[in-house]
Amino acid sequence: MSLAVSWFVTYSNLLFNGISDPNIRLLKPHSRQSPTAQLRKSLQDYIQRTFRVGGTDIKQYVPNVISHWGKISFRLGGGDKVDGSELVRYSEKNGSRDATFIKYSRQVDRNARSRHRDVEWYSKVEYGQLLRVVQFKCPLPLIWENNKVTQQSKMLLLAVVRSVKLDTSRSTARIPYFKDGPSGTGPIHIINVDEISCLVARIPDHGAGSRRWALGERHDAMGAADNEND
């Protein structure tokens, strides 16, 4: 198969799956099943925060059955292929490579703790472990503004990420660290797959004390930076 034909087949499959970006490939394992109650709540929170919806109708925006993907590949940023840890098994004993940790960005309200101040979003860079990628058509309400459609039903492709808490006593500006166990893990974040910056390597730190991991990224990876000071 020629490169042009191969690209056309890949792009056609993406369009069939509701994905218009030819630089993204969804890879097996794949299943269609109901999200857990916790995942459904996280998806609803993401939709309510990202789109102009709310109230008691929020439940209707996540279908009863959605697609779950175990791997996602990006043609840009060095061609990273990231595994979802909940669907792809990793074993140090068998010498398999852990390709589940990522650098990503997400929108955070600078005034989240100040109820009387207006919402002010900024892009925050974080690290975490990809759990899975989910895909579904979200029946968003149709909104017209100035004779243009500004919101309508759309296919969502979202990454489910378990964030990590960086160890500030060990981390540097160039190399972040986090601890093993519950003290080193944070909440679940739902992000658009476009907000994944790159795959990062998890490197064991052999220093004294609790086991720590350094997170290393390639110099040619897709960039992401905080804009908190913009």
Summary of the structure (lengths in Angstrom):
residues: 230
radius of gyration: 19.0
end to end distance: 47.7
largest distance: 63.3
contacts: 617
relative contact order: 0.17
helix: 18%
strand: 40%
